[in-house]
């Protein structure tokens, strides 16, 4: 479903920006397909964040102590 939404946004269907001429539409489809391939490759080759990024380290020396 995510690919469908991305494809329709890139092709310009929702904005009624699609050319009425067949040759122009075919060229747009090909260029959007290239962009979709690049997006797919970028998703798969992007570096993954380590799980420690989302956790607090209890042994970290930079604890903030709030006193009133």
C-alpha positions as CSV (number, residue, x, y, z in Angstrom):
1,X,0.0,0.0,0.0
2,X,2.9,2.3,0.8
3,X,4.3,1.8,-2.7
4,X,0.9,2.6,-4.2
5,X,0.6,5.9,-2.4
6,X,4.2,6.8,-3.3
7,X,3.6,5.9,-7.0
8,X,0.4,7.9,-7.3
9,X,2.0,10.9,-5.6
10,X,5.0,10.7,-8.0
11,X,2.9,10.2,-11.1
12,X,0.6,13.2,-10.3
13,X,-2.7,11.4,-10.4
14,X,-4.2,13.1,-7.4
15,X,-3.2,16.6,-8.7
16,X,-4.7,15.8,-12.1
17,X,-1.2,16.4,-13.6
18,X,-1.1,13.4,-15.9
19,X,-0.7,14.0,-19.5
20,X,-3.5,13.1,-21.9
21,X,-1.0,12.0,-24.5
22,X,0.1,8.4,-24.5
23,X,3.8,9.0,-25.2
24,X,4.2,11.5,-22.4
25,X,2.3,9.2,-20.0
26,X,4.6,6.2,-20.9
27,X,7.7,8.4,-20.4
28,X,6.3,9.5,-17.0
29,X,5.6,5.9,-16.0
30,X,9.1,4.9,-16.9
31,X,10.7,7.7,-14.9
32,X,8.5,7.1,-11.9
33,X,9.4,3.4,-12.1
34,X,13.1,4.4,-12.0
35,X,12.4,6.6,-8.9
36,X,10.5,3.8,-7.2
37,X,13.5,1.4,-7.8
38,X,15.8,4.0,-6.3
39,X,13.6,4.4,-3.3
40,X,13.5,0.6,-2.8
41,X,17.3,0.3,-3.1
42,X,17.8,3.2,-0.7
43,X,15.5,1.6,1.9
44,X,17.4,-1.7,1.7
45,X,20.9,-0.2,1.8
46,X,20.3,2.4,4.4
47,X,22.3,1.8,7.6
48,X,20.4,0.4,10.5
49,X,20.4,2.2,13.9
50,X,21.6,0.1,16.8
51,X,19.0,-0.7,19.4
52,X,21.1,1.0,22.1
53,X,20.2,4.3,20.6
54,X,16.6,3.9,21.9
55,X,17.6,2.8,25.4
56,X,19.0,4.7,28.4
57,X,22.4,3.5,29.6
58,X,22.3,3.1,33.4
59,X,26.1,3.2,33.5
60,X,26.4,6.5,31.8
61,X,28.2,9.0,34.0
62,X,26.2,12.0,32.7
63,X,23.1,11.6,34.9
64,X,21.1,14.7,35.6
65,X,20.1,15.0,39.2
66,X,17.3,17.5,39.9
67,X,16.9,18.7,43.4
68,X,14.4,21.1,44.7
